[in-house]
């Protein structure tokens, strides 16, 4: 029987709380800096590995906190080592994923190391082209569980390298776990920890409008990304089920206000699905929706997912779509997928480890999606309920 460790993860403890812990033991304030430096920049696996701490204090620290919330992980590399997919097992047995992508230096640009991380175990939104949706929702991650994905990736880098960009686009809907995500962003931004500039952090959402409005009120400078996938409500009802709660025009209106308030352009992500959302009509609808906004569109070929009948749009179709968006004056990028052979897309490795779903269940879900997408392409709105766990 798996016993959950009740100790809080050390990386998620606020600096003032850690300072109070040391003060209560009569230790000097600089102990906090020593511990944070070791957490983020050393290969130590426990406080007792640190030679900078008195042995008794280190033992007490290990008794009170977990040095890492990741108890085991599997890392698989592809693209000649340029993409690394990690499956992290947490203390209660839940699994989450992160993907580390290395980009070599180019003329006028330093090498980059971009990490995509998870904010939840599973996801309640249930987008049918996403492997995480196949897993369902398990729970929110706490702050340390989010940060320890970053620490894990940081340890795998060569000496002298560092994480340059963090993207909350892994498993889960970040704005449905917003308090913990904001705590993690603050820690990543902290010079005593990772020291990553806010403009090198991207937080993605599939359209939780109250969360977007809250971010706007807070005024953060990180990049907001919207997983839009379709600009027509009938189709987006199927592709992004929480569109039934917050229709696409409401999502874009909130994002538009966010861009105006922060001066930061919003990134719109579109997973390109052959014959579903890649038509001229879809491109024109998206262009009309975003025209004049401080926006950028990313077009991403769909990764294969076992339970769907869909496949990625052919590259010529994606390029035609991109040309129509660009003609409307909207910047657009076509992404090339990385790590396809290792299941680097969100949730693929976790879904694989969870086991292949029964063939009848797969067949039933495919038939259901085919029927739903056919109705959507005829302009019929979905009558399905809003997914459970999506708060209004």
N, C-alpha and C positions, 0 to 999 in steps of 0.2 A: 504493500500500500504506500502510495506517494504521500509524504508528509511535507506540507508547505512550510518553508522557512519564514518565520514571522519578522525577522530582522529587516529593517528598511535598507534599501540599496544605498550605499554611501554616495554614489555619484548624484543621486537625486536630493540629497540633504542640502538645504539652503546654507549659504555661507554663515549667516548670523546664528543659525541653529548649531552648526559645527563649532563656531567660536564659543557659544555658550557651553557646549559639551566639554571643551577643553578648559574653559574658565572654571567650571564646577570642580575640576580635578586639580586646580592650581597650576595649570600649564600655561605657558606664555602664548600670546596671540599668534606668534609666527608659526605655531604648529599647524594652523589651518592652511597656510601657504605650502608648508612642507607636504601635507597630505594631498592637497589638490594637485600639486606638481607631480607627485608620484602617481596619482590616479591617471593623469592624462599623458604623462611623458615617460613612464618607466615600465619595465616588463614585470613588475611585482605582481604577485597573485594574492597577496594578503598583506595586512598591515605589519605582521611580524617579519616580513621580508625587508622592511625598511630599517636601514642602519641609522637613520636620522631621528628615530623615535626611541625613547626609553622602552625597554622590553615590556615593562608592566603596563605602560600606556598603550603600546601596540596591541598587547593581548586584550586589554579592555575594549579597544576600538574594534577588534575582530569579534568580540563577544556582542557588541552593541549593533554592528552594521555588517552587511554583506559587501565584500570588496567588489563583487560583480553579481548581477542578477542572472547572468547567462551561465547556466550550469553545464552546458555542452553545446557544441556547434559543429556543423559540417560545412566545409568551404569547397566549392567546385569552381575551377577556372576554365575560361574559354577565350577565343579570339587571341590566341598566343599569349595568354596571361593578362590581356588588357581588360577583361571583365571577370569579376569574382562574385559568385552568388553564395551567400551564407544563409544557412538555416539555423536559427538560434533556438535552443530549448531552454525555457524559463523554469523557475523553481517549482511551479505547479504542473509542469508537463506541457503547457501551452507552447506552441511553436510560432515564430515570426521570421520574416525574411528581410534581408538587406542586400543591396547590390552595389558593389564598388566598381566604378568605371574609370580607367586610366586613359588620359588623353595626352599624347606626347607634345612637346614644345613645337610650335610653328613659328614662322617669321613674325617677330613682334609680340609673341604670346608665350608665356611660361607654361610648363606642363601643368595639367589639372588632374585632380583626383576627386571625382564627384561620387557622393554616396547617397543612395536612395534608401530611406528607412521607413519602418512601419510605426504606426501610432496605436493600432489595435491588433488583437489576435483575431483573425477573421474580419468580416465586415457585414454590417447590417443592410447596406444599400442594395446589394444583390445585382449589380450590373451583369447581364448575362454573357458578355464577351470576356469577363475577367475571371481568372481561375480562383481568386479569393472568394468570389461570390458563391462558388461551388462548395466552399467550406462552411459557409454560414458565419454567424457571429459568436465568438467565445467571450471576450471581455475587453475592456479598455486596458491599455498598458499604463503603468505608473511612470513617473518621470525618469527614474533610474533605468527602467527597462528600455525606454526610448534612447537615453544617453549611452547605455552600455553597448548598443549596436554601433554607435560611433566610435566608442573606445576600442571595440574589437577590430574595426577596420583600421583605425589609427595604428594599432600595434602591428598590423600586417604590412604597413608601408616600409620602404627602405629608410635607413637612417638619413635624416635631412629632408625627407618628404613630409608633407602634411595634407590633411583633408582640406581641399580648397572650396568645395561647395557641398551643401547638404540639402537634400530634396525630400520633403514629406510626401512621397508618392508611392510608398510601399503598401503593405496590407492595412486596410482600415480607412475610415473617413476622419481625417484630422480634426475637422470642426465639430465632430460629435465627441471629441475628447479634448476640447480646446484648452481647458485649464492646464492639463498636463503638458500639452504641446507648447503652450506659452512659457511654462516653466523650463521646458527643455530648450527652447529657443534662447531664453535669457542665459541659461548655463552655457550654451554653445557660443554665445556672444561675449561671455565673461573672459576678460584677459587672463585671469588666473586659471582658466580651464582650457577650452580649445582656442578662444580668442578669435573666433570667426566673425567677420563683419556681417551685419544684418543683411546687406545687399547680396551676400553669397548664400543666403538661405531662402528656399522656396517652400511655401506651404500651399498644398493643393486641396481643392474641395470639389465634390461633384455637385455642389449647389445648395449648401445649407445657408440660406439667406440670413437668418438671425446671427449666425457665426460671422458671416462677412461683415454685417453691420457692426458687430462688436469689434472686429479688427479695425474697422475704419475709425471708430471712436477712440481706440487706443493709439492709432497713428503709427503703427510699426513701419519700418522701412524695408522689410523683407519683401520678396516677390510673391504676389498672389497668383496662383494658377487655377483656372477653372476647367475641370474635365467636362467639356460641353457635349462633344460627340454628335450632336444633331441640333439644328436650329429650329426644327419644326416640332411642335409639342407632341403630335401624335406619335412620331417616331422616337422622340426622346423619352416619352412615357415608357417605351419598351427598353430602350438602351440604358437609361438612367432612371430607375423606378421612383426615386424621390422627386422627379419632375412632376409627379402627380400631386405632390405637396407644394413645391415651389416651381412653377412653370419657368421656362427658359427666359422669358422676357423679364421676370422678377429677378432672376439670377444675374442677368447681364446688367440690369439697372443698378443693382447693389454693387456689382463689380465696377461699373462706370463711376459711381460715386466714390468708391475706394480709390480709383486711379486719380480722380480729380483732387481728392483730399490729400493724398500722399505724394502726388507727382510721379508715381511709379506705374509703368505700363503693366497691364494684366496679360498673362499668358493664357491662351485658350488651347486646350488639348483636344484633338479629334483622333480617335482610333478609327482607321479607315477599313471598313468592312465591305467586301465585294458585293455589289448589287443591292446594298442596303442603305448606306448613308453617303455614297460617293458619286451621286449624280450631279449634273449641272444644276438641277433645281436645289439640291442641298447646298452646293457651293454658293449659289446666288442668295439663298435664304440666310446663310451665315454672313455673307458679305453685307447684306442689307441690315442685319442685326448689329453688326460691329462698325459699320461705316462711320468714320469721324471720331471713333474712340481711341484712347491711348491703349492700344492693344497689339498683340502679336499672336499669330496662329501657328501651332505646331501640328503637323500631320504625321501620324504614326501608324505604319502598317500593323494590322491586328496580328497578335501572336496566336497560334493554334490553341484551342481549348477543347478538351475532350467532349464536353457536354453540349457544344453548340454545333449547328449545321453550317456555320459561316466560315469563310476564309478571308485572308487579307485581300484588299483591292490590288490589282496589278499596278506596277509602278507607273506605266503610262497614264493610267486613270488618275492616280494620285497627283501626278505632275500636271495633268489637265485641270484638276480641281484647284491645285495651288495657283495656276496661272489666272484662274478666274478670281480668286481671292486677291491676288497681287494687283490685278487690273482695277480692283475697287479701291486701291490705295492702302491696303492693309498688309503690313509685313508678314511674311509666311516662310516657314522652314519645313522641309521634308526630312524627317528623321529616318535613319537606317537602323533597324533593330540590331541589338548586340546580344550575344549570349543565348541565341535561340536554341542551340543544341543542349544547353544546360538548364533550360526552363527559367531564364532570367526574368521573364515578365512576372508581374505581381501575382503571388500565390501559387505559381506553377509547381515549384519544388515541394511546398507544403502539401499541396493537393496530391502530388505524386506519392509522397510518403504516407498520406492518409489512406491510400489504397484506391484502386480503380472502382468507380461506382458500378453497380449492377447494370448489365446491358439493358434490361427493360426500363430502368429508371432513366438511363441516357436517352433511349429511344423516345420515351414519353416527353422528356424535356425538350428534345430537338423538335418533335412535332408541335409542341406548344409554342416554341419560339418561332417556328416557321409560320404558324397561323397568326401569331401576334404581330410579327413583322409584316405579313401580307396585309393585315387590317390597317396597320400604321401607314403603309405605303399608299393605301387608299384614302388616307386622311382621317381614319377613325381613331378617336381618343381611347385610351385604355380604361376599362372598367375595373381593373385590378386594384386592390387597396394599396395604400402607402405601406412600404415595408415596416414590419415591426421593429422597434428600436430607433426609428427616425423620429425624433421629437419635434413638435411644432412650436 
